[in-house]
């Protein structure tokens, strides 16, 4: 009987944690119109031919504004800027002095950006993703999202919350590469300038339109 009760309590606790994670995600989608945070990103490629998997770490700042505007500014180890202005997705590589320009609707689709900056609520999110339970780890509660479209490069993404606050994104692509983004100094609904998501290619930069 004791063993059965323990199993039931574990199951109930897991369901409550899942409900909390869903509640946190829904609150984030509905209640956060703008956001700003620092981030650290660790990208790990899958191991090949018995070799040890290699990782690389970068860091910078992140901002978003609903609907569909966001900006990642990578500061270390290399400077790079990714901006979505609502119509166009821009990627600027400072070292190469090169800008890649794509229509935003074609470039994003079922991507992690849709989780943070596009979907207004869980109902809209479920139109693009299947949401599943995920175990709590290190005080972070996770929602696992898998894109319903099967032809994209995204395999899955976990959205993590700690104490109701956005804490992390854990992204796995279809090639087995993992990108773990942890957020710090998160600000919900800060006042952002009108120019925050405007981008103009620097003079002399090569502009590519794949």
N, C-alpha and C positions, 0 to 999 in steps of 0.2 A: 504493500500500500504506500509506504514512504517513497519508494522508487517511482511509482505512478504519479504521486503528488509532485515530486520534483520535476518529472518530465512535463507535467501540465504547467507548472509555474514557469519553466523555461520557455515553453511554447507561448504562454500568455505574455511574458516579458518581451519576447521577440516580436509579437504582434503589436504590442504597445510602442516599441521602438520604431517599428515600420510606420505605424500611424503617425508618430511624432515627426519622422522624416518626411512623410508626405505632407503633413501639415506645414512644416517648415518650408518645403518647396513651394507649396501653394501660396503661403504668406509672402514669400519672396517674389513670386511672379506677380501677385496682385498688388502688393504694397510697396514695391521698390521700383520707382520709375527711372531713377538715375543711381549710379554707383561709382565708387572710386576705391582702389585698393593697390597695395604693393603685391607683387607676386614673385615666387620662385618656381621655376619649371625644370623638372628633371626628365629628360627624354632617354629612354632605354631601348636600344635596338635588340631584336631577338638574337640569341646566340646561334652561331653557325659553325658546323663542322667541329663540334666539341670545344670551341673557343668560349671564353668567358664573355657574357653580355657586357657591352660597353655603354656607359651613360655619359651624358653631357648636361651641364647645369647652366641655366641662364636666369636673369632676373630683370625686373623692370616695374612698370606701372600699368594699370588697367583702368579704363573708364568705360561706362556704357550709358546709353539713354534710349529708353523705349520710344517708339518701336524701331528696332533694327539698326541702331547706331552704336558702334563701339570702337575702342582704340587700345591696342597693345603697343607699348613703347618698350622695346628691349634695350637695356643699357649695358649689361654685361653678359658674356664677354665681348659681344659684338653689337653694334648699334643697328637696330632694325625697327621699323614702324609698320604696323598693320592698322589700317583705318577702314571702317565701313561707314559711309556717309548716308546710307539709306537707298542709294542707287548704285554706287560703285564701290568695289572692294579694291583698296590700294595696298601694295606691299612695297616698301622702300628700303633697299639695302644700302646703307651709308657707304660701306667699304667699296662696293661695286659701283656706287653712284647710279643705281638702276632702279627703276620703278616698274612694277607689274600692275596692270590695270585690267580688271574683269567686271562684267556686270554682276552686281551683288546677288540678284535672284538666282543666277546660275551657279555662282561660286559657293553659296552657303548651303541652301537646302537643309537636309537633316544633319546639322553639325552642332557641336557644343555651343556655338554662338546663338543658335535658335533657343537653347535652354535658358541662356542668360539675358538675351536682349530682344527676343522676338515674341515668344509665346506669352500671352497675357494671363493664362491660367492653366490649371491641369487639364481641363477639357480640350483646350487648343493643343496642348503638348501631346496629349494622347492621340491626336490625329496624325502626328509624325512619329511618335515613339511608343514602344511598349514599355511600361513601367513595372519593375519587379523589385521585390525585397532584396536587401543586401545586408550582410552582418555588420554590426558596429565594430569599429576598430579604433583604438587609441582615443576613445572619447568622441569620435566622429560618427555620426549616423548617416547612412548612405542610401540614396535612391539610384537604382540601376536602370538606365534607359537604353533601349536598343532601337535603332531606326527601323521603321517598317519598310522603307525602301531598301531593296537588297543590292542595288547596283552602285552604291556609294563606297567611299573609302573608309567610312567610320563603322567599326564593328560594335562598339558599345562605349558608353560614358557613365561613370558614377559621379553623382553630385553629392558632396559632403557638407553637412551642417554640424556646427558645434555651438551648443547653447543658443540655438535658433539663428545663428549667424552663418552666412556662406563661408565655408572653410577651404574647400578644395574641389578640383575637377580631376578625375582619373580617366584618361582617354585611351582607348585601345583601338588601333586602326586595323584594317583588313590584312595588313602585312605583318601583324604581330608586334608592331612598335607601340610602346607605352609612353604616354606623356602625363606626368603627374604635376599638376599646378596647385600650389598652396598659396592661399591669400592671407595677407596680414594688413593691419590698420584699415580694415574695411569701413567705409562710410556709406550709409544708406541715404539716398535722396539728397546728395549735396547739390548746391547751385552750381551748374556748369555753364561756362560762357557759350554764347551762340556759335563761336568759332571752334569749339572743342573738337568737332568731327569733320571739319573742313580740311581738305588736303590739296595742295598745289605742288606738282612736281618741281623740285629745285632746278634752277637754271643749269643747263648742261647735262642733266641726267638723261640717260637712255630710257625711253618709255616703251614697254612691251605690251602688246595686246594679244595674248594667246587665243 
